[in-house]
Amino acid sequence: MNISKSLKNLFRLLILTAAVTILALPRAHAILNISKYDGLADLEADFDREVEELQVILESQPNGNLEHIGLSHLRNIVSARHLDFFFFQIYGRPFSRKKVQFYRQVDQIVTKHDDRLIQLLRDNYDRFEHRDQGNADSMLTAMTAEYGGILERVPEPDPEAVDDDTYQEQRAEYFWFQVEEALYSRDYAAARDLLEREEAEELVEDPAGRFLTLGAIYFHDQDYQLAARYLEEAVPHVCAESCGMFSRRQHDVAAALVYIYEDQLNDPDKTAKYYELQYKGRPDNPHLLNCYAYFLLEKKDDPVKARPLAEEALEKEPENPHILDTYGYLLYKEGKMEEAAGYFRRALEKDGLSPNAVEVIEGHLRETGR
């Protein structure tokens, strides 16, 4: 079974995104712990309560101490504000559609409090002790690019003030500042227009980054044709920069193209091409082996090519129900119905299967007639 198609736990996906993002940030912010909430309604209610309590305390305590008004949790709230920006700048790649949809919902809940929190902190800034003003500064920096923290403003270059070489360097720096500012402000159309300008090719030193960011923007907008086009344009640049080694960037762009061509554009030939690119770089990954084998069985009807992949995946994780299902499906394709049914039954005995996964495996079992 291709587990990318089974029901995912969206909270766990966001936590993973957040954890990796924090490792890449230039400054350390606390991160929102989504796992404590049962759903988006609970998350929103908690945010509403925290902001209300902040306002009450600020109004009731003329010398309110930030350490006594849930500073840590409020930092979690405002940190989540930036995940959408880092989605493009740190990763430069799309995720699964379910993850993006959930990501947007959380971002909308968090963002609605931005203006209110900023105004509360600015209105009460002079009432904080010096130490607490520093805490307020860090929170305002985390919430506002213009406050001078996340984006350092770059002035528009003046060709009359510097020599030609310096002017060209300043043009490139200002261009990327405009792109980052647009992404931070969620003005993805403006970022896209900048990156698609004719001059962008001249100003961009990292063509792979340009194409990956354009691919991510179009993926975010669910224009999968253009997302695929730009991600494919990134592939030769990403491969060239890795000096013969299989890089994380290669894996990410190949995985994104697999998702687009398999689940959105239904192009088995292109899907196979990018599964193969992933496989060449990560031949020992049991999840990839399993997904690639299942794709070959389901979409290409090629049990001969799928067999060594499914066998190796099973050897590495013999109790994984998704891999047991894939191996059973291989046996089914080879006409070995009794053996296939045995693997399907073993898969169904395992814990942790989603309702969707159970439905798929039970369907496979029925097809064997056993």
Kinemage of the C-alpha trace (Angstrom):
@kinemage 1
@onewidth
@group {chain A} dominant
@subgroup {mainchain}
@vectorlist {calphas} color= white
{ca met a 1} P 0.000 0.000 0.000
{ca asn a 2} L 1.189 3.528 -0.804
{ca ile a 3} L 0.797 5.089 2.645
{ca ser a 4} L 0.968 8.599 1.166
{ca lys a 5} L -2.636 7.953 0.194
{ca ser a 6} L -3.802 6.812 3.618
{ca leu a 7} L -5.301 9.177 6.182
{ca lys a 8} L -2.557 11.222 7.835
{ca asn a 9} L -2.547 12.720 11.311
{ca leu a 10} L -2.401 16.403 10.399
{ca phe a 11} L -1.343 17.523 13.870
{ca arg a 12} L 1.752 15.306 13.726
{ca leu a 13} L 2.619 16.663 10.274
{ca leu a 14} L 2.547 20.235 11.495
{ca ile a 15} L 4.670 19.389 14.525
{ca leu a 16} L 7.268 17.815 12.225
{ca thr a 17} L 7.232 20.902 10.015
{ca ala a 18} L 7.650 23.165 13.016
{ca ala a 19} L 10.469 21.113 14.518
{ca val a 20} L 12.531 21.182 11.337
{ca thr a 21} L 11.779 24.864 10.785
{ca ile a 22} L 13.075 25.822 14.210
{ca leu a 23} L 16.394 24.093 13.540
{ca ala a 24} L 16.833 26.329 10.510
{ca leu a 25} L 15.852 29.661 12.052
{ca pro a 26} L 18.518 32.341 12.452
{ca arg a 27} L 17.196 33.118 15.954
{ca ala a 28} L 15.497 30.780 18.398
{ca his a 29} L 11.769 31.235 18.978
{ca ala a 30} L 9.505 28.928 20.939
{ca ile a 31} L 7.170 26.901 18.789
{ca leu a 32} L 3.499 26.097 19.063
{ca asn a 33} L 2.731 22.682 20.568
{ca ile a 34} L -0.212 21.559 18.437
{ca ser a 35} L -0.350 18.128 20.075
{ca lys a 36} L -2.034 19.513 23.203
{ca tyr a 37} L -5.183 20.388 21.240
{ca asp a 38} L -7.972 18.050 20.147
{ca gly a 39} L -8.733 20.137 17.097
{ca leu a 40} L -8.621 23.555 15.459
{ca ala a 41} L -11.587 24.813 17.505
{ca asp a 42} L -9.684 24.108 20.748
{ca leu a 43} L -6.606 25.806 19.344
{ca glu a 44} L -8.583 28.923 18.434
{ca ala a 45} L -10.359 29.018 21.795
{ca asp a 46} L -7.013 28.847 23.603
{ca phe a 47} L -5.625 31.723 21.554
{ca asp a 48} L -8.732 33.798 22.247
{ca arg a 49} L -8.464 33.129 25.982
{ca glu a 50} L -4.746 33.965 26.147
{ca val a 51} L -5.203 37.268 24.332
{ca glu a 52} L -8.175 38.197 26.536
{ca glu a 53} L -6.165 37.423 29.686
{ca leu a 54} L -3.261 39.491 28.391
{ca gln a 55} L -5.531 42.467 27.827
{ca val a 56} L -7.154 42.161 31.274
{ca ile a 57} L -3.791 41.968 33.050
{ca leu a 58} L -2.342 44.915 31.142
{ca glu a 59} L -5.389 47.004 32.020
{ca ser a 60} L -5.375 45.988 35.693
{ca gln a 61} L -1.634 46.206 36.398
{ca pro a 62} L -0.031 49.554 35.525
{ca asn a 63} L 3.434 47.990 35.890
{ca gly a 64} L 2.577 44.581 34.493
{ca asn a 65} L 5.443 42.150 34.273
{ca leu a 66} L 5.643 40.222 31.017
{ca glu a 67} L 6.983 37.182 32.858
{ca his a 68} L 3.678 37.030 34.746
{ca ile a 69} L 1.353 37.198 31.756
{ca gly a 70} L 2.147 34.017 29.908
{ca leu a 71} L 5.070 35.340 27.890
{ca ser a 72} L 6.222 31.858 26.910
{ca his a 73} L 2.850 30.827 25.545
{ca leu a 74} L 2.358 34.133 23.761
{ca arg a 75} L 5.717 33.656 22.095
{ca asn a 76} L 4.393 30.322 20.855
{ca ile a 77} L 1.413 32.112 19.371
{ca val a 78} L 3.386 34.760 17.544
{ca ser a 79} L 6.043 32.286 16.366
{ca ala a 80} L 3.411 30.310 14.484
{ca arg a 81} L 2.810 33.510 12.504
{ca his a 82} L 6.052 32.936 10.632
{ca leu a 83} L 5.691 29.337 9.524
{ca asp a 84} L 3.989 30.417 6.301
{ca phe a 85} L 6.961 32.639 5.449
{ca phe a 86} L 9.538 29.966 6.257
{ca phe a 87} L 7.509 27.476 4.238
{ca phe a 88} L 8.968 29.184 1.182
{ca gln a 89} L 12.253 30.595 2.440
{ca ile a 90} L 13.655 27.700 4.473
{ca tyr a 91} L 12.200 24.811 2.537
{ca gly a 92} L 11.623 26.284 -0.910
{ca arg a 93} L 9.400 23.311 -1.627
{ca pro a 94} L 5.776 22.223 -1.327
{ca phe a 95} L 4.396 19.621 1.060
{ca ser a 96} L 1.415 17.336 0.675
{ca arg a 97} L -1.859 19.091 -0.067
{ca lys a 98} L -3.380 17.975 3.254
{ca lys a 99} L -0.466 19.489 5.133
{ca val a 100} L -0.731 22.781 3.227
{ca gln a 101} L -4.478 22.987 3.869
{ca phe a 102} L -4.053 22.410 7.592
{ca tyr a 103} L -1.101 24.805 7.640
{ca arg a 104} L -3.299 27.523 6.147
{ca gln a 105} L -6.033 26.980 8.730
{ca val a 106} L -3.640 27.269 11.668
{ca asp a 107} L -1.995 30.310 10.099
{ca gln a 108} L -5.371 32.024 9.692
{ca ile a 109} L -6.243 31.397 13.350
{ca val a 110} L -2.897 32.772 14.545
{ca thr a 111} L -2.741 35.710 12.141
{ca lys a 112} L -6.097 37.166 13.177
{ca his a 113} L -4.528 38.059 16.553
{ca asp a 114} L -1.474 39.817 15.097
{ca asp a 115} L -2.792 43.375 14.962
{ca arg a 116} L -4.433 43.083 18.374
{ca leu a 117} L -1.296 41.734 20.065
{ca ile a 118} L 0.959 44.303 18.401
{ca gln a 119} L -1.300 47.154 19.469
{ca leu a 120} L -1.539 45.884 23.043
{ca leu a 121} L 2.229 45.644 23.379
{ca arg a 122} L 2.889 49.032 21.794
{ca asp a 123} L 0.205 50.795 23.840
{ca asn a 124} L 1.640 49.409 27.078
{ca tyr a 125} L 5.328 49.455 26.171
{ca asp a 126} L 6.263 52.392 28.411
{ca arg a 127} L 4.585 50.721 31.409
{ca phe a 128} L 6.979 47.774 31.391
{ca glu a 129} L 10.183 47.766 33.370
{ca his a 130} L 13.377 47.936 31.327
{ca arg a 131} L 13.904 44.172 31.487
{ca asp a 132} L 10.365 43.567 30.302
{ca gln a 133} L 10.722 46.062 27.485
{ca gly a 134} L 13.384 43.738 26.120
{ca asn a 135} L 10.863 40.912 26.198
{ca ala a 136} L 8.322 43.125 24.462
{ca asp a 137} L 10.931 43.990 21.828
{ca ser a 138} L 11.536 40.323 21.062
{ca met a 139} L 7.809 39.655 20.733
{ca leu a 140} L 7.273 42.637 18.469
{ca thr a 141} L 10.253 41.549 16.385
{ca ala a 142} L 8.674 38.111 16.028
{ca met a 143} L 5.390 39.637 14.873
{ca thr a 144} L 6.476 42.427 12.547
{ca ala a 145} L 9.082 42.483 9.814
{ca glu a 146} L 9.068 46.274 9.781
{ca tyr a 147} L 10.041 46.323 13.480
{ca gly a 148} L 13.546 45.441 12.371
{ca gly a 149} L 13.964 41.778 13.217
{ca ile a 150} L 13.105 39.113 10.684
{ca leu a 151} L 13.757 41.162 7.562
{ca glu a 152} L 16.514 43.735 7.568
{ca arg a 153} L 15.327 46.489 5.257
{ca val a 154} L 17.457 46.946 2.148
{ca pro a 155} L 17.406 50.384 0.488
{ca glu a 156} L 16.760 50.702 -3.228
{ca pro a 157} L 20.155 51.183 -4.931
{ca asp a 158} L 21.134 54.480 -6.542
{ca pro a 159} L 23.194 54.013 -9.745
{ca glu a 160} L 24.564 57.540 -9.394
{ca ala a 161} L 25.993 56.896 -5.920
{ca val a 162} L 28.193 53.850 -6.561
{ca asp a 163} L 30.294 52.226 -9.271
{ca asp a 164} L 28.736 49.770 -11.732
{ca asp a 165} L 29.882 46.581 -9.997
{ca thr a 166} L 28.609 47.737 -6.612
{ca tyr a 167} L 25.324 48.825 -8.174
{ca gln a 168} L 24.773 45.364 -9.688
{ca glu a 169} L 25.439 43.742 -6.300
{ca gln a 170} L 23.016 46.121 -4.621
{ca arg a 171} L 20.384 45.455 -7.300
{ca ala a 172} L 20.551 41.716 -6.611
{ca glu a 173} L 20.370 42.273 -2.847
{ca tyr a 174} L 17.382 44.629 -3.196
{ca phe a 175} L 15.628 42.231 -5.565
{ca trp a 176} L 15.810 39.377 -3.051
{ca phe a 177} L 14.664 41.683 -0.258
{ca gln a 178} L 11.566 42.516 -2.324
{ca val a 179} L 10.873 38.809 -2.861
{ca glu a 180} L 11.294 38.014 0.842
{ca glu a 181} L 9.141 40.972 1.866
{ca ala a 182} L 6.366 39.804 -0.468
{ca leu a 183} L 6.559 36.252 0.875
{ca tyr a 184} L 6.577 37.447 4.474
{ca ser a 185} L 3.509 39.590 3.784
{ca arg a 186} L 1.798 36.596 2.107
{ca asp a 187} L 1.621 38.554 -1.148
{ca tyr a 188} L 2.494 35.482 -3.168
{ca ala a 189} L 1.344 37.040 -6.419
{ca ala a 190} L 3.891 39.835 -5.971
{ca ala a 191} L 6.675 37.350 -5.169
{ca arg a 192} L 5.730 35.280 -8.194
{ca asp a 193} L 5.715 38.335 -10.492
{ca leu a 194} L 9.154 39.379 -9.268
{ca leu a 195} L 10.630 35.911 -9.786
{ca glu a 196} L 9.116 35.618 -13.255
{ca arg a 197} L 10.492 38.949 -14.489
{ca glu a 198} L 13.014 38.784 -17.294
{ca glu a 199} L 15.604 40.531 -15.108
{ca ala a 200} L 15.231 37.880 -12.396
{ca glu a 201} L 17.477 35.463 -14.266
{ca glu a 202} L 20.227 38.089 -14.249
{ca leu a 203} L 19.781 39.019 -10.587
{ca val a 204} L 19.461 35.530 -9.105
{ca glu a 205} L 22.659 33.720 -8.110
{ca asp a 206} L 20.734 30.601 -7.064
{ca pro a 207} L 18.590 29.507 -10.024
{ca ala a 208} L 17.516 26.357 -8.197
{ca gly a 209} L 16.159 28.476 -5.355
{ca arg a 210} L 14.266 30.660 -7.783
{ca phe a 211} L 12.601 27.719 -9.542
{ca leu a 212} L 11.863 25.905 -6.268
{ca thr a 213} L 10.231 28.995 -4.784
{ca leu a 214} L 8.124 29.518 -7.913
{ca gly a 215} L 7.145 25.858 -7.778
{ca ala a 216} L 6.145 26.231 -4.121
{ca ile a 217} L 4.052 29.325 -4.859
{ca tyr a 218} L 2.145 27.625 -7.678
{ca phe a 219} L 1.725 24.516 -5.533
{ca his a 220} L 0.314 26.698 -2.752
{ca asp a 221} L -2.146 28.117 -5.316
{ca gln a 222} L -2.971 24.541 -6.456
{ca asp a 223} L -1.806 25.259 -10.023
{ca tyr a 224} L -0.070 21.899 -10.333
{ca gln a 225} L 0.856 22.217 -14.009
{ca leu a 226} L 2.962 25.314 -13.410
{ca ala a 227} L 4.256 23.965 -10.103
{ca ala a 228} L 5.553 20.894 -11.924
{ca arg a 229} L 7.051 22.996 -14.703
{ca tyr a 230} L 9.149 25.101 -12.336
{ca leu a 231} L 10.122 22.210 -10.091
{ca glu a 232} L 11.327 20.297 -13.153
{ca glu a 233} L 13.363 23.317 -14.221
{ca ala a 234} L 15.000 23.198 -10.780
{ca val a 235} L 16.069 19.549 -11.114
{ca pro a 236} L 19.251 19.982 -13.261
{ca his a 237} L 20.426 22.897 -11.103
{ca val a 238} L 19.799 20.961 -7.891
{ca cys a 239} L 21.640 17.927 -9.253
{ca ala a 240} L 24.575 20.029 -10.465
{ca glu a 241} L 25.049 21.808 -7.136
{ca ser a 242} L 25.319 18.523 -5.212
{ca cys a 243} L 28.624 17.548 -6.874
{ca gly a 244} L 27.551 13.953 -7.491
{ca met a 245} L 26.085 13.434 -4.009
{ca phe a 246} L 22.361 12.928 -3.495
{ca ser a 247} L 21.293 16.010 -1.558
{ca arg a 248} L 18.253 16.750 0.569
{ca arg a 249} L 17.207 19.260 -2.098
{ca gln a 250} L 17.218 16.536 -4.769
{ca his a 251} L 15.119 14.283 -2.556
{ca asp a 252} L 12.637 17.058 -1.811
{ca val a 253} L 12.101 18.171 -5.384
{ca ala a 254} L 11.779 14.557 -6.587
{ca ala a 255} L 9.263 13.787 -3.807
{ca ala a 256} L 7.228 16.887 -4.698
{ca leu a 257} L 7.147 15.918 -8.379
{ca val a 258} L 6.112 12.354 -7.494
{ca tyr a 259} L 3.211 13.729 -5.479
{ca ile a 260} L 2.119 16.138 -8.233
{ca tyr a 261} L 2.371 13.668 -11.115
{ca glu a 262} L 0.902 10.710 -9.206
{ca asp a 263} L -1.869 12.308 -7.168
{ca gln a 264} L -2.737 15.482 -9.083
{ca leu a 265} L -1.851 15.163 -12.782
{ca asn a 266} L -2.140 11.367 -13.145
{ca asp a 267} L 0.960 11.020 -15.297
{ca pro a 268} L 2.449 7.546 -14.582
{ca asp a 269} L 5.478 8.031 -16.833
{ca lys a 270} L 6.567 11.257 -15.126
{ca thr a 271} L 5.775 9.733 -11.727
{ca ala a 272} L 8.034 6.778 -12.510
{ca lys a 273} L 10.820 9.125 -13.614
{ca tyr a 274} L 10.895 10.942 -10.281
{ca tyr a 275} L 10.391 7.816 -8.187
{ca glu a 276} L 13.518 6.536 -9.924
{ca leu a 277} L 15.412 9.730 -9.043
{ca gln a 278} L 14.396 9.305 -5.406
{ca tyr a 279} L 15.320 5.620 -5.467
{ca lys a 280} L 18.801 6.269 -6.839
{ca gly a 281} L 19.515 8.591 -3.937
{ca arg a 282} L 17.746 6.655 -1.164
{ca pro a 283} L 17.811 2.963 -2.198
{ca asp a 284} L 17.717 1.746 1.422
{ca asn a 285} L 14.662 3.708 2.576
{ca pro a 286} L 11.866 1.176 3.319
{ca his a 287} L 9.085 3.769 2.988
{ca leu a 288} L 10.325 4.781 -0.464
{ca leu a 289} L 10.865 1.163 -1.530
{ca asn a 290} L 7.320 0.359 -0.494
{ca cys a 291} L 5.697 3.346 -2.203
{ca tyr a 292} L 7.680 2.832 -5.412
{ca ala a 293} L 6.810 -0.893 -5.496
{ca tyr a 294} L 3.119 -0.204 -4.909
{ca phe a 295} L 3.104 2.422 -7.670
{ca leu a 296} L 4.710 -0.025 -10.107
{ca leu a 297} L 2.079 -2.622 -9.262
{ca glu a 298} L -0.932 -0.335 -9.327
{ca lys a 299} L -0.142 2.155 -12.099
{ca lys a 300} L 2.426 0.376 -14.288
{ca asp a 301} L 1.335 -3.255 -13.753
{ca asp a 302} L 4.997 -4.248 -13.524
{ca pro a 303} L 5.431 -6.946 -10.845
{ca val a 304} L 8.846 -7.918 -12.244
{ca lys a 305} L 10.343 -4.502 -11.458
{ca ala a 306} L 8.331 -4.174 -8.248
{ca arg a 307} L 9.434 -7.504 -6.739
{ca pro a 308} L 13.012 -6.607 -5.596
{ca leu a 309} L 11.736 -3.321 -4.141
{ca ala a 310} L 8.916 -4.992 -2.210
{ca glu a 311} L 11.222 -7.801 -1.015
{ca glu a 312} L 13.807 -5.366 0.336
{ca ala a 313} L 11.161 -3.237 2.042
{ca leu a 314} L 9.724 -6.354 3.699
{ca glu a 315} L 13.170 -7.493 4.817
{ca lys a 316} L 13.797 -4.134 6.475
{ca glu a 317} L 10.375 -3.826 8.158
{ca pro a 318} L 8.707 -7.269 8.230
{ca glu a 319} L 5.935 -6.171 10.619
{ca asn a 320} L 4.949 -2.970 8.821
{ca pro a 321} L 1.294 -3.462 7.747
{ca his a 322} L 1.620 -1.189 4.701
{ca ile a 323} L 4.614 -3.166 3.451
{ca leu a 324} L 2.823 -6.456 4.168
{ca asp a 325} L -0.067 -5.203 2.060
{ca thr a 326} L 2.250 -4.216 -0.800
{ca tyr a 327} L 3.940 -7.603 -0.743
{ca gly a 328} L 0.547 -9.310 -0.723
{ca tyr a 329} L -0.480 -7.162 -3.685
{ca leu a 330} L 2.665 -8.287 -5.510
{ca leu a 331} L 1.729 -11.939 -4.925
{ca tyr a 332} L -1.820 -11.187 -6.085
{ca lys a 333} L -0.458 -9.680 -9.330
{ca glu a 334} L 1.628 -12.841 -9.790
{ca gly a 335} L -1.497 -14.990 -9.424
{ca lys a 336} L -0.551 -16.428 -6.009
{ca met a 337} L -3.914 -15.855 -4.361
{ca glu a 338} L -3.525 -18.023 -1.251
{ca glu a 339} L -0.147 -16.531 -0.333
{ca ala a 340} L -1.402 -13.017 -1.061
{ca ala a 341} L -4.416 -13.500 1.232
{ca gly a 342} L -2.093 -14.562 4.042
{ca tyr a 343} L -0.125 -11.303 3.827
{ca phe a 344} L -3.317 -9.226 3.690
{ca arg a 345} L -4.595 -10.953 6.830
{ca arg a 346} L -1.281 -10.365 8.617
{ca ala a 347} L -1.470 -6.684 7.683
{ca leu a 348} L -5.013 -6.367 9.071
{ca glu a 349} L -3.888 -7.853 12.401
{ca lys a 350} L -1.464 -4.964 13.006
{ca asp a 351} L -2.328 -2.002 15.214
{ca gly a 352} L -2.363 1.613 14.127
{ca leu a 353} L -4.011 1.278 10.718
{ca ser a 354} L -6.251 4.141 9.677
{ca pro a 355} L -9.849 3.356 8.611
{ca asn a 356} L -8.858 4.170 5.042
{ca ala a 357} L -5.922 1.744 5.151
{ca val a 358} L -8.135 -1.016 6.569
{ca glu a 359} L -10.637 -0.449 3.773
{ca val a 360} L -7.920 -0.726 1.103
{ca ile a 361} L -6.408 -3.913 2.555
{ca glu a 362} L -9.817 -5.538 3.030
{ca gly a 363} L -10.540 -4.734 -0.621
{ca his a 364} L -7.307 -6.464 -1.651
{ca leu a 365} L -8.232 -9.480 0.451
{ca arg a 366} L -11.671 -9.731 -1.194
{ca glu a 367} L -10.045 -9.662 -4.635
{ca thr a 368} L -8.161 -12.860 -3.806
{ca gly a 369} L -11.469 -14.657 -3.226
{ca arg a 370} L -10.067 -16.138 -0.018
